[in-house]
Amino acid sequence: MDSVMLDTLDLQLLHALQLDGRAPFSKIAEVLDVSDRTVARRFGRLRVTGAARVTGAIDSHLAGHAEWLVRLRVHPRHTTALARALARRPDTAWVSVLSSGAEIVCIVRVAGGGPAPLESLARHPQILDVTAQRLLRHLMDRRWLGRTSALTAEQITALRPPGTGDPTAVALTDLDRRLLPALAADGRAAYPGLAREVGWSESAVRRRLDELRRSRVLQLDVEVDPALFGFSVQCLLWLTVTPSRLTAVTRTLAAGSETAFVGATTGERNLIAIVICRDSDGLYTCLTDRIGTVPGVEGLETALITSYTKRVAPTP
């Protein structure tokens, strides 16, 4: 990623796109009181430099897919190549390098709720050890506050997309299986380009995309490096929590400004979280003063996230 400095308008634009990744630039410009051309130019700069892009992903639960959190211990000299190989797999949703290359963690989506494909992963001679736990549920209903704090309440209301219904399970179609990879690569892809890529009519693509969004099966997200907001430390946490305290601990974690993700998993460590802090001192304070004092937390393992090879689509 080229060097990029974010100003107030950039932060507002990124917040707006997090609310509605396919919002017309004209609508965003009207709310932010700037010209359409300015908004388009700002987003073009962020996208071409690799600072930000809009991606689309399915809600695994609504689509009937199981999510497996797979942790791989590898020799550091093979980490980059293996992470890229995992990112190219269509069933991986998130590939991260941890602890300066000592580990890789990925989420594998399996249609029909089946088991994780550990046999195929174990064929890689670079992998020294594999563990897998089912990701039972995502437990946060908001994004990390560091990138969603630039707009006023009135601006948020004006930009929030209308017509989104209750979450509804949807059986994926052949069109979806062609459409979703294209949206993973570019969540703002124009309808004519999507139609050409998937080989369906523009009206069919437009109609199906609207259906997927209304049912919340399709989730649009903005991929952006927290370092651009001044936060240099990202950490993955595995927590062992007393089962009767799981809901209370989750609420406490989810309320924290550092928290970007919380999920329940199988296994001895039954909660996973991602926290984003300004620096190592901030992480220390988060672990000791906030998380370490929460009743019900019996154990905690941490690993710094070194890099992301894939969030939704492979990093360009």
ABEGO torsion letter per residue (X at the ends): XBBBBBBAAAAAAAAAAAABAABBAAAAAAAAGBBAAAAAAAAAAAAAAGABBBBBBBBAAAAGBBBBBBBBBBBAAAAAAAAAAAAABAABABBBBBGGGABBBBBBBBBGGBBBBAAAAAABAABABBBBBBBABBABABBBAAAAAABBAAAAAAABBBGBBBBBBBBBBAAAAAAAAAAAABAABBAAAAAAAAGBBAAAAAAAAAAAAAAGABBBBBBBBAAAAGBABBBBBBBBBBAAAAAAAAAAAAABAABABBBBBBEABABBBBBBBABAAAAAAAAAAAAAABBGBABBBBBBBABBABAABBBX
